[in-house]
Amino acid sequence: MAIVPNTFTPTLPLAVRRWASRIYPGDLAQTSGVRAELASDLVGLTGLSEETGENMVLCLSEMFANACAHSRSGQDVEGRVVRTLYMPTASSIQVAVVDDGMRTDTVEFQGPETPDWSVEEWGEAERGRGLLLIQHLATRWGTRSVVDFPFCAGLGTVIWAEFALGGGQG
């Protein structure tokens, strides 16, 4: 005898929409393809303004470039970058990049963070504006380790940027 009647249907707060992950070689020459595929994935998404779509593509290209420049994704011949895209809520969409982990040829980069520079330092800097751009354009953004165990540090970083549908920023 069944305890739960046959008419029982679990209710989910929201059916999360996910697109298939895309995997790219960790090569800056791939950037235009990465941008084009995100733009293609976003076509026809209800509630996504043209401006927000363009901001997402720009932020993705910055995240991809950082993965290629600062991780094993761009160091190794077989390096790769994974792009994910999903809607965590009915009114937001998130794009993320997963890299291959810490480079073995340098110790200068410890993880994605926005530089805390003076106006003069920003004026002279040749690099370092990508994360500042993401911080400005995205509703929310952040980073985390691929695996959240201390002994797995360096195995990869996820950087994500979330955008409000309808073009607003939170």
Secondary structure, DSSP 8 states (H G I E B T S, - for coil): --SS-TT-----S---EE---EEEES-GGGHHHHHHHHHHHHTT-TT--HHHHHHHHHHHHHHHHHHHHHBHHHHSTT-EEEEEEEEEETTEEEEEEE---B-SS--S--S-------HHHHHH-SS--HHHHHHHHSSEEEEEESS-SGGGTTS-EEEEEEEETTS---
